[in-house]
Amino acid sequence: MVDIIVLVKQMHDLEQIKPDPSTGEPMLEKSPFKMETISENAVEAAVQLKEKYGGKVTALLFGNSDAGQIMKKAYAMGCDDGYVITEYTGNNHFYTSQVLAEKIKTIKHDLILLGNQSADSVTGMLAGRLSAILGEPVLGNAVSIEIEGEDAKIKRVLEKNNYYVKTHLPAIISVTQEINEPRLPPVMRIMQAGRKPINSEKTTVQEIKNFTVVSNKAPISERKKLIFEDVDKGIEEVVKVIKEEMR
């Protein structure tokens, strides 16, 4: 049996975010939150391990008051328990790692699973930060996970070959999107998840502000909007632009 903590991230739905036409800053006020895609892969990986080896999956989410719906999705996918730590929507991985580590210390576990990087800050540093705080080894970018007695073994896919790494439990493993295809929960499981209580609490860790986001503006996109009725002339123009960009 293996007891697993899976870290779930809530974030704005990127497909519904639009930049402010006057400032270029993203307009987030009315943008809905969702479970990050890579978190879905992490949840699926945790549930698959539970189904294979037995044990328990506990989801842990650090977000705002809207996180309840995201936790219910984790329940519907197969998580047994979950904790929502509220009152935070930023992406400061230094602060996030401190808060999550404090909660993780109170939960019995053999594995901690999470996505290899978030889609908003894209630092990929959370697993390493947790490893440093908790003193547990970290295996990154897993496309498969196996439990062998008291060890965890992962596979990484490199450019020319596969790379296998093993470490003793407890351990932290970050996964890539290639590890699986997250399941679509059946209707009955979704209904059951909706009735399941959500553990919600506020963190006691003081927020750390050790860096400042200088700019979060959308890149300027300028197009010539040329239309070629003659396909051959259009191809010549495209080839010309590509050659200029490759210089």
N, C-alpha and C positions, 0 to 999 in steps of 0.2 A: 504494500500500500504506500501511496505517496500523497502527502498533504501539500497543496499548491496554493500560493497567493498569486493572483493575476492582477496586474495593474491596468486599470482602464482609464483612458483619457477622454474627457469631453472637450469638444472644440466647436467653433462655429462651422456651419455647413459651407464649405468653400465655394460650392456651386451656386450659392445664393447670395454671396457677398459682392457688392458693387462698389467701385471707388467713387468718392465724392468728386463730381466734375470740376469743382472749383479748387480743391486742395490736393486731390489725388489720394487722400487718406481713405482707408476702407471704412465703409459705413456699417458698424457692427450693432447699433442700437436695436434694430429689429431683426437681426439675423438669428435664426434658430440654432440651437445646439444639437449635436449628434454624437454618437460614439465614433471615435476616430477609426478609420478603416483598419489600420494596423493593430489597433486594440481588439478588433473583431477576430483577427488572426490569432492573437495571443489567447483570447478566451477560448477559441476553438481548439487550439493546441492543448490548453489546460484540461478541457473537458475530454478530449480524446485520450489523454494520459490517464485521467480518472477512470474512464471506461475500460482501459486496457489493464491498469494495475490496481485499481481500487483507490480509495482515499476520499479526500474532500477538496473542493475548490472554493476558495474565498476571494471574492472580487473586492478591490480597494480602489476608490475613486476620490480624487481631490478636485473639487469643483464648486459650483454655485448651487443655489436652491433648485435649479432646473435639472439637477443631475439624477433625480429620482427616476425619471423615465428611462434614462440611460442604464441605470442599475437594474431596472426591471427587464431590460433587454438582455443583460448579462444573465439574470435569473432564467429567462426563457431559453437561453442557449445552453443552460446546464449548470450554472454556478449554484452552489449550495447555500452560500451565505455571502453577505457583502456589507461594506461600510462606506458611507459617503462622508467625507470630511469637507465641510462647506465653507463658504465665504471667500472663495478665491477663484479667479478666472485667468490669471496671468500665465506666463510661460518661463518663469525664472527657475531653471533646473536646480540651482543651488538651494533655493528655498523649498522647492517641491521635494527634493531628495531628503531634506531634513525632516519635513513633516511626515512623509511616507515612512521613513526609517523609524521614527518614534512609534508609529502605529504598528509597523511590522514586528517590532520587538515584542509586542504583546500577543502575537498570533503564532501558534505552533505551525511550523512549516518545514518542508523539505526542499521545495523549489519556489522561486519567485520568477514569474514569466512576465514579459513586457515586450512591446514593439521596439525594434532597433532604433527608430528615430521618429519624432513627431512631425506632422505635416505643417505645423506652424513655425516653430523655432528651428527645427531640423538640425539640432546640435548632436544628437546621438550620445549624450553624456550622462543621461540619468542612470543607466545600468552601472557605469563605472563609479559614479558618485555613491550609489547605494552600496556597492562593493566596499568602498573605502570606509563608509560609516559602519556597516554591519560586520565587516570582516569576513565576508563570504566570497568565494571565487566567482568570477563572472565569465560566461561563455557567450560570445556575441555572434549575431547574424546566422542563427540556426535555421536550416531548411528541414531538419528532422531531429527528433529527440527520442532517445531510448534510455530506459532505466535498467541498470545492470547491478543488482544487489544494492550496495551503498554508494554507487556511482551514477552519474548522469553522463551520457555520451551524445554529442551533437554532430551533425554533418554541415559543413559549409561548402558552397559551390564557388570555386575559384575559376579563373579564366581558362586554365588548361586542365585542371583536375579537381577532384573532390578532396576535402580536408576534414579529417575526423579528430575531435578533441574530447577528452574525458576528464572529469574532475569528481572529487568526493562531495557528497551531500552534507549539509545544505548548500545550495548554489543558486546563482542568479543567471537566467538565460534570456537573452533578447532574440526575438524571432523576426524573420523577414516575411513579406507578403507571400512569397513562394512556398511557404511551409504547408499551406492548406487552402481550402475553399470554405469559408465560414458557412455554417449551416443556416437554413431558414427554419426557425422554430415552428412547430405545428400549432394550430389554433388553440388546442387544449393547453399546451405548455404556456402559451402567451397569457391565457386567462388565469392560469394558476400563478404565474409570475406577478400578475396585477394585484392579486390578493395577498401576496407575500409581504411581510413587514420589511421596511428598509431601516437599517441602523444608521442614524445621522448624528454627527457630532462636530464640534468646532475644534480647531487645532489650538494648542496652547503655545506653539512655537512662534516666537516673534518674527515677523517678516524681515527677510534679508534683502537689502537693496544695494547690491554691489556692482550693478551695471545699469546703463541707461540705453534704451532703444533710441537711436538718433533719428532714424527715418523708417517709416513703414508704408511708404507711398508705392502705388502701382507704377510700373515702368511706362514711359511714354511710348505709345504705339502710333507710328505715322505710316500711312500707306498711300501709294501713288494712285491706287484705284484705276489702273489702266485696264482697258478691255481690248483684247485683240480678236478681231473677227477672222483673221488669217492665223491658223494654228501654227504654221511654220515660223512666222514672225514672233509669235508669243514665246515659242520654245527658245528662240535665239535670245530673247530678252532675259528669260529665266536663267539660261546658261551664263549669260554675261554677269548677272547679279551674283550668282553662286561663285563664279571665279573671283569676283572682287572681294567677297567675304572671306574666301580661303587664303587670300594673300597675307 
